[in-house]
Amino acid sequence: MIHPLQQTLERYLALCSQTLRPSSVKGKRIDLQCMVQFLRHHYPKVRSWAHVRRVPHIERWLNQLHDSPLKPNTRITRIGALHRFFDDMFDWQWPEAPPPNLILQTDLPPKEYHLPKPLPQDVDQALMELLRRVPSLRTLGLLLLRQTGMRIGELVDLDVNALDQRDPGNSTLHIPLGKTRTEHVIPVNTETADIVHAIQAQRGSKLGSTPIPASTTPYLMVDPRGKRPCRCTYGLTLKKLAPSLSTTERLYPHRLRHTFATEMIRAGMSIQVLMKILGHTNAAMTMRYVEIATADLRRDYDNAMKQLGVLKNLKLPVPVSRSTEPTNLHGIIDILITTLETLHRDSANTPLASPLARFVKRLRRTRDDLNRLLEKAE
C-alpha cells in the first residue's frame, strides 16, 4: 500500500504535469522524494504532511542537507522545491497542508556564481578547423552550435525548414521552443546557411529511396539511419576530438554557446541584440558575458602595467624621520584607490563588487586621516 506522504506527493506531481514539462516534473520528484525518504526513515510516525513541523523535522532535514556533498545550487533547488510544495498545498487548502512558514529565506545557502567558460581563442580556432575537415552530421551540428550560439536542445529540435532564405542576403534561422520556452528568429550569414544546407543534404543519407520515418520527418538533425541523434551524441563527438587538439580544456557543447556569446560581446554587439539572439528572458543572464569581456580588459591592463614596470618601481617610504616626504605616500594611496576603482567598475554585478567598494571607502578615510595628522604635525 502506498505511503500517505507518497500519495499526496503523487497527487501534487500529477497537477504539476499539466503545466510543466516532463523533465521539470521529474526534477521536482527527485527533490521532493528526498524529503519523503527522510521522514519515513527518521520519523516513521509522521504519516501526513500536516504533521510536519519546523522543529524537529525541517531543521534536522536542513542540517542533513547542509552536511551532504551536494553543491549549493542543488541544495537551493531542493529547499525551493519543498517550499513551493508546502505553499501550494496551503494555497489550495489541502487538508494535508503543513502550517505556513516552515521554510525561511535564511535557510537558503549562498548561491554559486558561475561565469561562462568560453574556449581560448587558439583552441576554438583549432576545433573549428577540425570540425570542418570531417563534415559528418555530428560535426556539422557542432559547427552550427558555434555559429549561432544555440543550446544543444534547440539544435536537436530544429525544424527541417528552420532556415528562411526568401530574402537574398538576409537569411534567418527559426529557433524552436527551448529552455526558456520561447521561440525566436536570429540572422545568419552565408557560412551558417551553407552549414544548414550541408546538414539537409546528409539527412538520412543511407536510406536511399526509402523515405525518412514520419516520427523524424519534421526535424533537421536526422542521422543516416533516419533517427534523431540524442544530445549526448554531440558531447561524445567533442570528447573524441579532444586528443587531436592537444588541450587540457574540457570540451562540451554548451562551451560553444559561451564562446559565441563572448566573441559577439568582444566584437561590440549590444546587450539587447545578444539577449535576443541567445533567447534570454532576463538581461542578467546576458550580462555575465559582459563580465567575461571586462575580465579580458582587466587582464590586458594588468599585463601592460607589468610591462611598463609602474607598479614594480613604487617604493613605500620608511617613516624614520620628519625628513621623509609624505607626498610619495599620498601618491601611492591615490594610485591604489584609482586602480581599485577601475577594478570595481569592471567587477560590477559580481560578488567582488561590494567588498571592493567597502575597501576603497576605507582607503579614502585612511588618506583623509593621514592628511589631518600631517597638518597637525606641521
NUMIMAR-30014 format. One record per residue (C-alpha): residue in one letter; residue number from 1; x, y, z negated. Coordinates in nm, 4 decimals. Each point is the difference from the previous one (the first is absolute). Layout:
BEGIN
 aa   i        u        v        w
  A NUM        X        Y        Z
...
***
This chain:
BEGIN
 aa   i        u        v        w
  M   1   0.0000   0.0000   0.0000
  I   2   0.1327   0.3429   0.0934
  H   3   0.1173   0.2147  -0.2907
  P   4  -0.2255   0.3032  -0.0732
  L   5   0.2921   0.2426   0.0463
  Q   6   0.0758  -0.1535   0.3387
  Q   7  -0.3666   0.0003   0.0944
  T   8  -0.0262   0.3767  -0.0572
  L   9   0.3221   0.0557   0.1932
  E  10  -0.1269  -0.1985   0.2997
  R  11  -0.3216   0.2015   0.0013
  Y  12   0.2025   0.3224  -0.0030
  L  13   0.2315  -0.1110   0.2817
  A  14  -0.2994  -0.1030   0.2099
  L  15  -0.1322   0.3569  -0.0240
  C  16   0.3462   0.1451   0.0779
  S  17   0.0251  -0.2142   0.3134
  Q  18  -0.2910   0.1947   0.1523
  T  19   0.2108   0.3188   0.0234
  L  20   0.3632  -0.1149  -0.0234
  R  21   0.2199  -0.1945   0.2347
  P  22   0.0623  -0.3679  -0.0774
  S  23   0.3633   0.0801  -0.0794
  S  24  -0.1077   0.2678  -0.2517
  V  25  -0.2436  -0.2402  -0.1665
  K  26   0.2752  -0.2603  -0.0155
  G  27   0.2264   0.2507  -0.1740
  K  28  -0.2712   0.0859  -0.2532
  R  29  -0.0510  -0.3683  -0.0714
  I  30   0.3699  -0.0505  -0.0738
  D  31   0.0139   0.3059  -0.2285
  L  32  -0.3175  -0.0797  -0.1951
  Q  33   0.0589  -0.3742  -0.0176
  C  34   0.3047   0.0703  -0.2165
  M  35  -0.2247   0.1562  -0.2659
  V  36  -0.2402  -0.2939   0.0125
  Q  37   0.2862  -0.2438  -0.0550
  F  38   0.1408   0.2159  -0.2798
  L  39  -0.3303   0.0065  -0.1884
  R  40  -0.0657  -0.3697   0.0489
  H  41   0.3473  -0.0876  -0.1284
  H  42   0.0327   0.2405  -0.2956
  Y  43  -0.3645   0.0637  -0.0912
  P  44  -0.2046  -0.3056   0.1017
  K  45  -0.2953   0.1186  -0.2099
  V  46  -0.0480   0.3025   0.2298
  R  47  -0.2578  -0.1187   0.2519
  S  48  -0.1346   0.3357   0.1166
  W  49   0.1666   0.3188   0.1160
  A  50  -0.2295   0.1859  -0.2400
  H  51   0.2036  -0.1466  -0.2883
  V  52   0.3317   0.1410   0.1239
  R  53   0.1452   0.2740  -0.2203
  R  54   0.2951   0.2352   0.0114
  V  55   0.1458  -0.1682  -0.3073
  P  56   0.1114  -0.2721   0.0195
  H  57  -0.0846  -0.1116   0.3560
  I  58   0.1030   0.2891   0.2251
  E  59   0.3046   0.1104  -0.2004
  R  60   0.1388  -0.3531  -0.0163
  W  61  -0.0565  -0.0449   0.3738
  L  62   0.1751   0.3319   0.0706
  N  63   0.2978  -0.1043  -0.2139
  Q  64   0.0229  -0.3310   0.1828
  L  65  -0.0208   0.1807   0.3336
  H  66   0.2741   0.2408  -0.1096
  D  67   0.2322  -0.2891  -0.0929
  S  68  -0.0591  -0.1787   0.3301
  P  69   0.2493   0.0214   0.2913
  L  70  -0.2620   0.1742   0.2153
  K  71   0.0977   0.3301   0.1595
  P  72  -0.1612   0.3207  -0.1347
  N  73  -0.2137   0.0494   0.3120
  T  74  -0.1373  -0.3548  -0.0320
  R  75  -0.0846   0.0617  -0.3652
  I  76  -0.1713   0.3270   0.0957
  T  77  -0.2102  -0.1861   0.2578
  R  78  -0.1089  -0.2636  -0.2515
  I  79  -0.0865   0.2509  -0.2701
  G  80  -0.1877   0.2121   0.2536
  A  81  -0.1953  -0.2993   0.1315
  L  82  -0.1115  -0.0952  -0.3519
  H  83  -0.0926   0.3611  -0.0800
  R  84  -0.2126   0.0197   0.3166
  F  85  -0.1600  -0.3374  -0.0802
  F  86  -0.1029   0.1183  -0.3464
  D  87  -0.1262   0.3370   0.1285
  D  88  -0.2053  -0.1588   0.2791
  M  89  -0.1687  -0.2435  -0.2383
  F  90  -0.0787   0.2872  -0.2362
  D  91  -0.1353   0.2219   0.2816
  W  92  -0.2101  -0.2857   0.1388
  Q  93  -0.1348  -0.0652  -0.3504
  W  94   0.0907  -0.3651  -0.0009
  P  95  -0.0686  -0.1681  -0.3345
  E  96   0.3525  -0.1477   0.0187
  A  97   0.1590   0.3474   0.0123
  P  98   0.2547   0.0711  -0.2758
  P  99  -0.0034   0.3311  -0.1900
  P 100   0.1435   0.3020   0.1872
  N 101   0.3530   0.1410  -0.0274
  L 102   0.1760  -0.3303  -0.0660
  I 103   0.2794   0.1014   0.2364
  L 104   0.1596   0.3439  -0.0224
  Q 105   0.2031   0.2072   0.2437
  T 106   0.2987  -0.0309  -0.2319
  D 107  -0.0018  -0.3784   0.0494
  L 108   0.1369   0.0415   0.3538
  P 109   0.3793  -0.0346   0.0322
  P 110   0.1933   0.2645   0.1976
  K 111  -0.0453  -0.0565   0.3708
  E 112   0.3008  -0.1061   0.2040
  Y 113   0.1021   0.2603   0.2550
  H 114   0.1239  -0.1567   0.3230
  L 115   0.1330   0.2088   0.2857
  P 116  -0.0226  -0.1348   0.3555
  K 117   0.2999  -0.1992   0.1190
  P 118   0.0866   0.0927   0.3585
  L 119   0.2678  -0.2026   0.1721
  P 120   0.3437   0.1636   0.0336
  Q 121   0.0373   0.1527   0.3445
  D 122   0.2669  -0.2455   0.1186
  V 123  -0.2024  -0.3027  -0.1143
  D 124  -0.3149   0.1424   0.1596
  Q 125   0.1706   0.0535   0.3358
  A 126   0.1617  -0.3441  -0.0033
  L 127  -0.3319  -0.1650  -0.0865
  M 128  -0.1856   0.1819   0.2791
  E 129   0.2628  -0.1039   0.2549
  L 130  -0.0227  -0.3609  -0.1187
  L 131  -0.3803  -0.0027   0.0220
  R 132   0.0116   0.1388   0.3550
  R 133   0.2432  -0.2718   0.1111
  V 134  -0.2413  -0.2757  -0.1092
  P 135  -0.3417   0.1072   0.1366
  S 136  -0.2254  -0.2596  -0.1666
  L 137  -0.3473   0.0702  -0.1342
  R 138   0.1369   0.0315  -0.3556
  T 139   0.2870   0.2335   0.0877
  L 140  -0.2293   0.2136   0.2155
  G 141  -0.2385   0.0228  -0.2945
  L 142   0.2847   0.1143  -0.2267
  L 143   0.1019   0.2595   0.2586
  L 144  -0.3573   0.1265   0.0065
  L 145   0.0025   0.0290  -0.3793
  R 146   0.3207   0.2047   0.0147
  Q 147  -0.1290   0.2287   0.2775
  T 148  -0.3381   0.0755  -0.1609
  G 149   0.0415  -0.0383  -0.3774
  M 150  -0.2926  -0.2413  -0.0176
  R 151  -0.0514  -0.2357  -0.2913
  I 152   0.0470  -0.3698   0.0725
  G 153  -0.3709  -0.0655  -0.0621
  E 154  -0.0935   0.2667   0.2547
  L 155   0.2282  -0.1612   0.2585
  V 156  -0.1545  -0.3426  -0.0534
  D 157  -0.3527   0.1444   0.0402
  L 158   0.0838   0.2212   0.2994
  D 159  -0.2575  -0.0200   0.2791
  V 160   0.1116  -0.1250   0.3404
  N 161  -0.1241   0.3266   0.1514
  A 162   0.1396   0.2235  -0.2758
  L 163   0.2185   0.1910   0.2467
  D 164  -0.1841   0.2829   0.1737
  Q 165   0.1715   0.1344   0.3135
  R 166  -0.2933   0.1698   0.1709
  D 167   0.1880   0.3291  -0.0171
  P 168   0.3397  -0.0446   0.1757
  G 169   0.2899   0.1012  -0.2190
  N 170  -0.2237   0.0197  -0.3057
  S 171  -0.0302  -0.3581  -0.1239
  T 172  -0.1577  -0.0766  -0.3364
  L 173  -0.0240  -0.3102  -0.2160
  H 174  -0.3130  -0.0794  -0.1989
  I 175   0.0975  -0.1346  -0.3433
  P 176  -0.2666  -0.2246  -0.1578
  L 177  -0.1269  -0.0002  -0.3560
  G 178   0.2998  -0.0481  -0.2241
  K 179   0.0994   0.0209  -0.3645
  T 180  -0.1851   0.3277  -0.0551
  R 181  -0.3055  -0.1245   0.1941
  T 182   0.0233   0.2798   0.2543
  E 183   0.0388  -0.0085   0.3767
  H 184   0.2215   0.2532   0.1756
  V 185   0.1546   0.0759   0.3376
  I 186   0.3677   0.0867   0.0466
  P 187   0.1879   0.1332   0.3042
  V 188   0.2659  -0.2272   0.1512
  N 189   0.2800   0.0623   0.2482
  T 190   0.0784  -0.1904   0.3194
  E 191   0.2382  -0.2422  -0.1733
  T 192  -0.2663  -0.0989  -0.2527
  A 193  -0.2611  -0.0429   0.2745
  D 194   0.2439  -0.2293   0.1845
  I 195   0.0351  -0.2132  -0.3141
  V 196  -0.3787  -0.0420  -0.0145
  H 197  -0.0067  -0.0977   0.3699
  A 198   0.2759  -0.2563  -0.0614
  I 199  -0.2016  -0.1514  -0.2860
  Q 200  -0.3115  -0.0157   0.2178
  A 201   0.2023  -0.1841   0.2660
  Q 202   0.1159  -0.2616  -0.2529
  R 203  -0.3364  -0.0656  -0.1643
  G 204  -0.0753  -0.3722   0.0165
  S 205   0.2666  -0.0505   0.2677
  K 206   0.0142  -0.3795  -0.0446
  L 207  -0.3739  -0.0422   0.0487
  G 208   0.0314   0.0522   0.3750
  S 209  -0.3436   0.0104   0.1582
  T 210  -0.1647  -0.1040  -0.3272
  P 211  -0.1773   0.2996  -0.1560
  I 212   0.1046   0.1265  -0.3394
  P 213  -0.2318  -0.1347  -0.2743
  A 214  -0.2968   0.2228  -0.0805
  S 215   0.1136   0.0393  -0.3616
  T 216   0.3200   0.1755   0.1088
  T 217  -0.1155   0.1669   0.3231
  P 218  -0.0588   0.3480  -0.1547
  Y 219   0.3518   0.0228  -0.1468
  L 220   0.3227   0.1241   0.1574
  M 221   0.2400  -0.2205  -0.1960
  V 222  -0.0756  -0.3505   0.1319
  D 223   0.2873  -0.2487   0.0172
  P 224   0.0723  -0.2232   0.3039
  R 225  -0.2242  -0.2720  -0.1447
  G 226  -0.2992   0.2306  -0.0340
  K 227   0.0237   0.0531  -0.3770
  R 228   0.0447   0.3179  -0.2049
  P 229   0.3412   0.0104  -0.1727
  C 230  -0.0311   0.0486  -0.3757
  R 231   0.1656   0.2931  -0.1761
  C 232   0.2779  -0.2133  -0.1457
  T 233   0.1146  -0.0893   0.3539
  Y 234   0.1452   0.3473   0.0537
  G 235   0.1800  -0.0009  -0.3333
  L 236   0.1573  -0.3383   0.0808
  T 237   0.1133   0.1354   0.3367
  L 238   0.1792   0.2905  -0.1683
  K 239   0.1543  -0.2380  -0.2515
  K 240   0.1439  -0.2129   0.2815
  L 241   0.1420   0.3075   0.1745
  A 242   0.1705   0.1372  -0.3132
  P 243   0.3217  -0.2097   0.0299
  S 244   0.0546   0.1348   0.3538
  L 245   0.0038   0.3554  -0.1381
  S 246   0.2707  -0.0666  -0.2627
  T 247  -0.1875   0.2043  -0.2585
  T 248  -0.0885  -0.0460  -0.3635
  E 249  -0.3205   0.2018   0.0458
  R 250  -0.3192  -0.1886  -0.0790
  L 251  -0.2125  -0.0038   0.3164
  Y 252  -0.3786  -0.0216  -0.0054
  P 253  -0.2681   0.1456   0.2313
  H 254  -0.1120   0.2844  -0.2290
  R 255   0.3517   0.1500   0.0064
  L 256  -0.0580   0.0723   0.3687
  R 257  -0.2943   0.2198  -0.1028
  H 258   0.2180   0.1779  -0.2577
  T 259   0.2705   0.0518   0.2621
  F 260  -0.2457   0.1414   0.2533
  A 261  -0.1548   0.2440  -0.2486
  T 262   0.3346   0.1206  -0.1336
  E 263   0.1291   0.0506   0.3525
  M 264  -0.3050   0.2099   0.0871
  I 265   0.0492   0.2220  -0.3073
  R 266   0.3689   0.0473   0.0825
  A 267  -0.1013   0.0998   0.3529
  G 268  -0.2238   0.2761  -0.1381
  M 269  -0.3463  -0.1569   0.0197
  S 270  -0.2504   0.1676  -0.2324
  I 271  -0.1456  -0.1806  -0.2996
  Q 272  -0.3554   0.0358   0.1357
  V 273   0.0857  -0.1645   0.3333
  L 274   0.2009  -0.2817  -0.1588
  M 275  -0.2837  -0.0608  -0.2434
  K 276  -0.2396  -0.0527   0.2941
  I 277   0.2398  -0.2280   0.1860
  L 278   0.0669  -0.2192  -0.3031
  G 279  -0.3682  -0.0160  -0.0904
  H 280   0.0526   0.1351  -0.3509
  T 281  -0.3046   0.1272  -0.1882
  N 282   0.2078   0.1738  -0.2668
  A 283   0.2685   0.2586   0.0794
  A 284   0.1991  -0.1197  -0.3028
  M 285   0.0687  -0.3257   0.1846
  T 286   0.1530   0.1913   0.2902
  M 287   0.1983   0.2352  -0.2265
  R 288   0.2220  -0.2894  -0.1057
  Y 289   0.1657   0.0129   0.3411
  V 290   0.0735   0.3696  -0.0518
  E 291   0.1844  -0.0964  -0.3184
  I 292   0.2121  -0.2402   0.2028
  A 293   0.0859   0.2820   0.2405
  T 294   0.0937   0.2385  -0.2835
  A 295   0.2121  -0.2758  -0.1498
  D 296   0.1916  -0.0065   0.3293
  L 297   0.0423   0.3771  -0.0279
  R 298   0.1275  -0.0328  -0.3555
  R 299   0.2489  -0.2681   0.0983
  D 300   0.1381   0.2005   0.2914
  Y 301   0.0237   0.3125  -0.2162
  D 302   0.1911  -0.1835  -0.2720
  N 303   0.2371  -0.1528   0.2539
  A 304   0.0710   0.3423   0.1483
  M 305   0.0645   0.1465  -0.3443
  K 306   0.2457  -0.2779  -0.0786
  Q 307   0.1816   0.0584   0.3271
  L 308   0.0333   0.3695  -0.0762
  G 309   0.1284  -0.0785  -0.3459
  V 310  -0.2154   0.2679  -0.1609
  L 311  -0.1091  -0.2086  -0.2939
  K 312   0.3395  -0.1615  -0.0478
  N 313   0.1752   0.3348  -0.0334
  L 314  -0.2268   0.1260  -0.2773
  K 315   0.1815   0.0002  -0.3366
  L 316  -0.1662   0.0685  -0.3308
  P 317   0.1837   0.2680  -0.2022
  V 318   0.1375  -0.1023  -0.3376
  P 319  -0.1338   0.2396  -0.2704
  V 320   0.3247   0.0268  -0.1966
  S 321   0.0251   0.3770  -0.0166
  R 322  -0.1825   0.3255   0.0795
  S 323   0.2234   0.0371   0.3058
  T 324  -0.1928  -0.2734   0.1827
  E 325  -0.2291   0.1584   0.2559
  P 326  -0.3652  -0.0988  -0.0568
  T 327  -0.1003   0.0896   0.3557
  N 328   0.1297  -0.3343   0.1278
  L 329  -0.2307  -0.1784  -0.2420
  H 330  -0.2928   0.2134   0.1149
  G 331   0.0780  -0.0852   0.3608
  I 332   0.0152  -0.3715  -0.0738
  I 333  -0.3370   0.0067  -0.1765
  D 334  -0.1522   0.2000   0.2858
  I 335   0.1328  -0.2458   0.2588
  L 336  -0.1297  -0.2923  -0.2051
  I 337  -0.3437   0.1615  -0.0312
  T 338  -0.0142   0.0715   0.3741
  T 339   0.1010  -0.3566   0.0875
  L 340  -0.2547  -0.1521  -0.2381
  E 341  -0.2743   0.2310   0.1288
  T 342   0.0700  -0.1254   0.3539
  L 343  -0.0133  -0.3572  -0.1235
  H 344  -0.3259   0.0783  -0.1793
  R 345  -0.1591   0.1307   0.3202
  D 346   0.1184  -0.3056   0.1911
  S 347  -0.1430  -0.2276  -0.2683
  A 348  -0.3517   0.1467  -0.0003
  N 349  -0.2751  -0.2573  -0.0655
  T 350   0.2500  -0.2507  -0.1424
  P 351   0.0580  -0.1120  -0.3607
  L 352   0.3266   0.1992   0.0043
  A 353  -0.1722   0.3376   0.0490
  S 354  -0.1263   0.0640  -0.3559
  P 355   0.3243  -0.0945  -0.1845
  L 356   0.2011   0.2167   0.2407
  A 357  -0.2307   0.2972  -0.0536
  R 358   0.0375  -0.0323  -0.3786
  F 359   0.3779  -0.0302   0.0261
  V 360   0.0272   0.3093   0.2218
  K 361  -0.2112   0.1936  -0.2487
  R 362   0.2333  -0.1029  -0.2840
  L 363   0.3017   0.1075   0.2037
  R 364  -0.1515   0.3434   0.0569
  R 365  -0.0620   0.0382  -0.3740
  T 366   0.3586  -0.1087  -0.0699
  R 367   0.1322   0.2593   0.2439
  D 368  -0.2113   0.2741  -0.1618
  D 369   0.1147  -0.1037  -0.3479
  L 370   0.3612   0.0102   0.1169
  N 371  -0.0463   0.3511   0.1358
  R 372  -0.1455   0.1197  -0.3308
  L 373   0.2858  -0.1544  -0.1991
  L 374   0.2618   0.1615   0.2211
  E 375  -0.1716   0.3366  -0.0278
  K 376   0.0075  -0.0221  -0.3796
  A 377   0.3648  -0.1057   0.0036
  E 378   0.0903   0.3082   0.2019
***
